[in-house]
Amino acid sequence: MKSTRLLIATALALTTAQGLHAQSAWPDKPVRIIVPLPPGGPSDIVLRAAIEKMQPVLKQPVLIDNKPGAAGNLGAAEAARATPDGQTWLWTTDTLLTVNPHVYPKLGFKPDDLVPVMRASAFSQTLVCNPGLGLKSVADLVRLAKARPMSYASGGAGSPGHLTTELFKSVAVIDMTHVPYKGPAPAVQDVMGGQVDCGFLAGPTVLAQVRVGKLVALAVSGAKRSPLLPEVPTVAEAGYPGFDATFSLVLFAPKGMPKAIVHAMSKALDEALKHSDVVERLRQSDQAVVAESPEASAARLAADARTWGVVAKRIGLQAD
């Protein structure tokens, strides 16, 4: 009996040592980050800037794997099913867990199967319209929407732009037809082309067009004005006090990821986001570095999920 117990103890000690060694050796091969959105949006801008600084620290290639579809649900499901060994991560907007569970009857994954590692950056949506409409203010848009049918573009059902516009419609008491796209980039193209009238779209995808007059910016959705568009008011300033739709980009891990690996990845990303050139690149794309801890990120996501859940129910937000 004593020898049996000794063998078991030895085996357990060896297994534990091997596990600790595997974690300390992470990463020992390329790391994959699933982005469940099309390339070219704000998610890519932040992640690509950070990866440039992370790869020398991790000493392994960090690969972006774009898997768009169903407002992020398809890529999220793949990440949720991944082995929690530190080789697969998920990078996406917070709406994946704050909005989608209220909108999609079947997500394809359980929200608890994804654990927030870091809320990395925050951004607002910019209300832009086709210049041909002749709109100069939010009040102009509301008047026109009450006078004739109008349409708005978004990056997809349940996306930040969709959610923000539906919230705005409810407070402004107007109606606009939703035209969803597979990501913000094609949505911007059709607003510029006049196929769709307006849209709350991510700043990085519209700033260049606003600056050259191909789009007209009427407001920003967050609580503060954009430092890149200081002349553009917030929706709250434009006549709807209390309106605030701020969103985030978050790094997630599959449930069960060893804490040592989560900490190492979080530290690498945190250090990357401290580089002045990364901060400036994000600022130029109308985003602010947040870099919250896993615990703070989880608390913020839970609070936002409650807030958007109430909004989604009140306005009857459903997947198209």
C-alpha positions as CSV (number, residue, x, y, z in Angstrom):
1,M,0.0,0.0,0.0
2,K,2.8,2.4,0.9
3,S,4.6,1.7,-2.4
4,T,1.4,2.2,-4.3
5,R,0.8,5.6,-2.6
6,L,4.4,6.5,-3.3
7,L,4.0,5.7,-7.0
8,I,0.7,7.7,-7.2
9,A,2.3,10.7,-5.5
10,T,5.3,10.5,-7.8
11,A,3.1,10.3,-10.9
12,L,1.1,13.3,-9.7
13,A,4.2,15.3,-9.0
14,L,5.6,14.5,-12.4
15,T,2.4,15.4,-14.1
16,T,2.2,18.7,-12.2
17,A,5.8,19.5,-13.1
18,Q,5.3,18.7,-16.7
19,G,2.2,21.0,-16.8
20,L,4.1,23.8,-15.1
21,H,7.0,23.4,-17.6
22,A,4.5,23.4,-20.5
23,Q,3.0,26.7,-19.3
24,S,6.4,28.3,-18.6
25,A,7.5,27.3,-22.1
26,W,4.5,28.9,-23.7
27,P,4.4,29.8,-26.5
28,D,6.5,27.1,-28.2
29,K,4.7,27.5,-31.6
30,P,2.9,30.2,-33.6
31,V,-0.1,31.7,-31.8
32,R,-3.4,32.1,-33.6
33,I,-5.8,34.9,-32.9
34,I,-9.3,34.5,-34.5
35,V,-10.9,37.7,-35.5
36,P,-14.6,37.0,-36.4
37,L,-14.9,40.1,-38.5
38,P,-13.7,41.0,-42.0
39,P,-10.2,42.6,-42.4
40,G,-9.8,46.3,-42.6
41,G,-12.0,47.4,-39.7
42,P,-11.0,48.9,-36.2
43,S,-10.3,45.4,-34.9
44,D,-7.4,45.0,-37.4
45,I,-6.0,48.4,-36.7
46,V,-5.5,47.8,-33.0
47,L,-4.5,44.1,-33.3
48,R,-1.9,44.6,-36.1
49,A,-0.3,47.5,-34.2
50,A,-0.1,45.4,-31.1
51,I,1.2,42.3,-32.8
52,E,4.3,44.2,-34.1
53,K,5.3,44.7,-30.5
54,M,4.1,41.4,-29.1
55,Q,6.0,39.0,-31.5
56,P,9.5,39.9,-30.3
57,V,8.4,39.4,-26.6
58,L,6.6,36.1,-27.2
59,K,9.3,35.0,-29.6
60,Q,6.7,33.3,-31.9
61,P,4.7,34.5,-34.8
62,V,1.2,35.8,-33.9
63,L,-1.2,35.0,-36.8
64,I,-4.5,36.7,-37.5
65,D,-7.2,34.4,-38.7
66,N,-10.2,36.4,-40.0
67,K,-13.4,34.3,-39.8
68,P,-16.4,36.7,-40.3
69,G,-20.1,35.7,-40.2
70,A,-23.2,36.0,-38.0
71,A,-22.0,39.2,-36.2
72,G,-18.9,37.3,-34.9
73,N,-20.8,34.2,-33.7
74,L,-19.1,31.8,-36.2
75,G,-15.6,32.7,-35.3
76,A,-16.4,32.9,-31.6
77,A,-17.8,29.4,-31.7
78,E,-14.6,28.1,-33.2
79,A,-12.6,29.8,-30.5
80,A,-14.9,28.5,-27.8
81,R,-14.3,25.0,-29.0
82,A,-10.5,25.4,-29.2
83,T,-8.2,23.5,-26.8
84,P,-7.3,26.0,-24.0
85,D,-3.6,25.6,-24.4
86,G,-2.7,29.1,-25.3
87,Q,-2.5,28.6,-29.1
88,T,-5.9,30.0,-30.0
89,W,-7.4,33.3,-28.8
90,L,-10.4,35.5,-29.9
91,W,-10.2,39.2,-30.6
92,T,-13.5,41.0,-31.3
93,T,-15.9,43.7,-30.2
94,D,-17.5,43.6,-26.8
95,T,-20.9,43.2,-28.5
96,L,-20.2,39.5,-29.0
97,L,-21.0,39.0,-25.3
98,T,-22.9,42.2,-24.4
99,V,-25.4,42.1,-27.3
100,N,-25.4,38.9,-29.3
101,P,-26.9,36.7,-26.4
102,H,-29.9,39.1,-26.4
103,V,-30.3,39.0,-30.2
104,Y,-29.4,35.5,-31.4
105,P,-31.6,32.6,-30.1
106,K,-28.7,30.2,-31.1
107,L,-25.2,31.6,-30.7
108,G,-23.4,28.3,-31.5
109,F,-21.4,28.6,-28.3
110,K,-22.0,29.4,-24.6
111,P,-20.9,32.9,-23.5
112,D,-19.3,31.3,-20.4
113,D,-17.0,29.3,-22.7
114,L,-15.1,32.5,-23.5
115,V,-13.1,34.3,-20.8
116,P,-12.1,38.0,-21.2
117,V,-8.4,38.5,-21.0
118,M,-8.2,42.3,-21.7
119,R,-10.6,45.1,-22.7
120,A,-7.9,46.7,-24.9
121,S,-9.4,49.8,-26.5
122,A,-12.6,51.9,-26.6
123,F,-14.3,53.6,-29.5
124,S,-17.5,55.3,-30.5
125,Q,-19.5,55.3,-33.7
126,T,-19.7,58.3,-36.0
127,L,-23.0,59.3,-37.6
128,V,-22.2,59.9,-41.2
129,C,-24.5,60.6,-44.2
130,N,-24.1,61.0,-47.9
131,P,-23.3,64.6,-48.8
132,G,-26.0,64.7,-51.5
133,L,-28.7,64.8,-48.7
134,G,-27.6,68.3,-47.7
135,L,-27.7,67.5,-44.0
136,K,-25.7,69.7,-41.6
137,S,-26.9,68.5,-38.2
138,V,-28.6,65.7,-36.3
139,A,-31.7,67.9,-36.2
140,D,-31.7,68.0,-40.0
141,L,-31.5,64.2,-40.2
142,V,-34.4,63.8,-37.7
143,R,-36.6,66.3,-39.7
144,L,-35.8,64.5,-43.0
145,A,-36.5,61.1,-41.5
146,K,-39.9,62.2,-40.3
147,A,-40.6,63.7,-43.8
148,R,-39.7,60.7,-46.0
149,P,-38.4,57.1,-45.8
150,M,-34.7,56.8,-45.1
151,S,-32.2,54.0,-44.8
152,Y,-29.1,53.3,-42.7
153,A,-26.1,51.0,-43.2
154,S,-24.4,48.9,-40.5
155,G,-21.7,46.3,-40.3
156,G,-24.3,43.6,-39.6
157,A,-27.1,42.7,-37.3
158,G,-26.1,43.2,-33.7
159,S,-23.0,45.2,-34.7
160,P,-22.2,48.4,-32.8
161,G,-23.5,50.5,-35.7
162,H,-26.8,48.6,-35.8
163,L,-27.2,48.8,-32.0
164,T,-26.4,52.5,-31.9
165,T,-28.7,53.4,-34.7
166,E,-31.6,51.4,-33.2
167,L,-31.1,53.2,-29.9
168,F,-31.0,56.5,-31.7
169,K,-34.1,55.8,-33.6
170,S,-35.9,55.0,-30.3
171,V,-34.9,58.3,-28.6
172,A,-35.4,60.4,-31.7
173,V,-38.7,58.7,-32.5
174,I,-37.9,58.2,-36.2
175,D,-37.8,55.2,-38.5
176,M,-35.0,54.2,-40.9
177,T,-34.7,51.0,-42.9
178,H,-31.7,48.8,-41.8
179,V,-29.4,47.7,-44.6
180,P,-26.8,45.3,-43.0
181,Y,-23.5,44.5,-44.5
182,K,-20.7,42.0,-43.8
183,G,-18.5,44.5,-42.0
184,P,-18.2,48.3,-41.8
185,A,-16.0,48.7,-44.9
186,P,-18.7,47.8,-47.5
187,A,-21.3,49.8,-45.5
188,V,-19.1,52.9,-45.9
189,Q,-18.8,52.4,-49.6
190,D,-22.6,52.3,-50.2
191,V,-23.2,55.3,-48.0
192,M,-20.6,57.2,-50.1
193,G,-22.2,55.9,-53.2
194,G,-25.7,57.0,-52.2
195,Q,-27.2,53.5,-52.1
196,V,-27.9,54.0,-48.4
197,D,-28.5,57.4,-46.7
198,C,-26.6,57.3,-43.5
199,G,-25.1,55.1,-40.8
200,F,-23.4,55.0,-37.4
201,L,-20.1,53.6,-38.4
202,A,-16.7,53.1,-36.8
203,G,-14.5,56.1,-36.8
204,P,-11.5,54.4,-38.4
205,T,-13.6,53.4,-41.5
206,V,-15.0,56.9,-42.1
207,L,-12.5,59.5,-40.9
208,A,-10.6,59.7,-44.1
209,Q,-13.8,60.1,-46.2
210,V,-15.1,62.8,-43.8
211,R,-11.9,64.8,-44.1
212,V,-12.1,64.9,-47.9
213,G,-15.9,65.6,-48.0
214,K,-17.1,62.2,-49.3
215,L,-19.1,61.8,-46.1
216,V,-20.7,64.3,-43.7
217,A,-20.2,63.7,-40.0
218,L,-23.2,64.8,-37.9
219,A,-22.4,63.4,-34.4
220,V,-20.4,60.8,-32.4
221,S,-22.1,58.2,-30.2
222,G,-19.9,58.3,-27.1
223,A,-20.0,60.5,-24.1
224,K,-17.0,62.6,-25.3
225,R,-16.2,64.3,-28.6
226,S,-13.6,62.7,-30.8
227,P,-10.2,64.5,-30.6
228,L,-9.9,63.9,-34.4
229,L,-13.3,65.6,-35.1
230,P,-13.6,68.2,-32.3
231,E,-16.1,70.2,-34.2
232,V,-18.6,67.3,-34.4
233,P,-20.9,67.1,-31.3
234,T,-21.9,64.1,-29.4
235,V,-25.5,62.8,-29.9
236,A,-26.1,64.0,-26.3
237,E,-24.9,67.5,-27.2
238,A,-27.0,67.4,-30.4
239,G,-30.2,67.3,-28.4
240,Y,-30.5,63.9,-26.7
241,P,-29.0,64.1,-23.2
242,G,-27.7,60.9,-21.7
243,F,-27.1,59.2,-25.0
244,D,-23.9,57.2,-24.8
245,A,-22.9,54.3,-27.0
246,T,-19.2,53.4,-26.3
247,F,-17.8,50.1,-27.5
248,S,-14.6,48.1,-26.9
249,L,-12.3,45.6,-28.5
250,V,-11.6,42.7,-26.2
251,L,-9.2,39.7,-26.2
252,F,-10.8,36.5,-25.1
253,A,-9.5,33.0,-24.2
254,P,-11.3,29.6,-24.3
255,K,-12.5,28.6,-20.9
256,G,-10.0,26.6,-18.9
257,M,-6.9,28.4,-20.2
258,P,-4.2,28.1,-17.5
259,K,-3.8,31.4,-15.5
260,A,-0.1,31.5,-16.2
261,I,-0.7,31.6,-19.9
262,V,-3.5,34.1,-19.6
263,H,-1.2,36.3,-17.5
264,A,1.6,36.0,-20.0
265,M,-0.6,37.0,-22.9
266,S,-2.2,39.8,-21.0
267,K,1.2,41.2,-20.0
268,A,2.5,41.0,-23.6
269,L,-0.6,42.9,-24.9
270,D,-0.5,45.4,-22.1
271,E,3.2,46.2,-22.8
272,A,2.4,46.5,-26.5
273,L,-0.4,49.0,-25.9
274,K,2.0,51.2,-23.9
275,H,4.3,52.0,-26.8
276,S,3.8,55.6,-27.9
277,D,3.6,54.8,-31.5
278,V,0.8,52.3,-30.9
279,V,-1.1,54.8,-28.7
280,E,-0.7,57.4,-31.5
281,R,-1.8,55.0,-34.2
282,L,-4.9,54.2,-32.2
283,R,-5.6,57.8,-31.5
284,Q,-5.4,58.5,-35.3
285,S,-8.0,55.8,-35.8
286,D,-10.3,57.4,-33.2
287,Q,-9.7,54.9,-30.5
288,A,-8.4,55.1,-26.9
289,V,-6.2,52.6,-25.1
290,V,-8.0,51.1,-22.1
291,A,-5.9,47.9,-21.3
292,E,-8.0,46.7,-18.4
293,S,-7.2,43.6,-16.4
294,P,-9.1,40.3,-16.9
295,E,-11.1,41.0,-13.8
296,A,-11.9,44.6,-14.7
297,S,-12.7,43.6,-18.2
298,A,-15.2,40.9,-17.0
299,A,-16.9,43.4,-14.7
300,R,-17.3,46.0,-17.5
301,L,-18.6,43.4,-19.9
302,A,-21.2,42.2,-17.4
303,A,-22.4,45.7,-16.8
304,D,-22.6,46.5,-20.5
305,A,-24.5,43.2,-21.1
306,R,-27.1,44.3,-18.6
307,T,-27.4,47.8,-20.1
308,W,-27.7,46.6,-23.7
309,G,-30.0,43.7,-22.7
310,V,-32.5,46.3,-21.5
311,V,-32.1,48.4,-24.6
312,A,-32.4,45.3,-27.0
313,K,-35.6,44.2,-25.3
314,R,-37.1,47.7,-25.3
315,I,-36.5,48.3,-29.0
316,G,-37.2,44.7,-30.0
317,L,-33.7,44.2,-31.5
318,Q,-33.5,41.0,-33.4
319,A,-31.1,39.4,-35.8
320,D,-32.0,40.1,-39.4
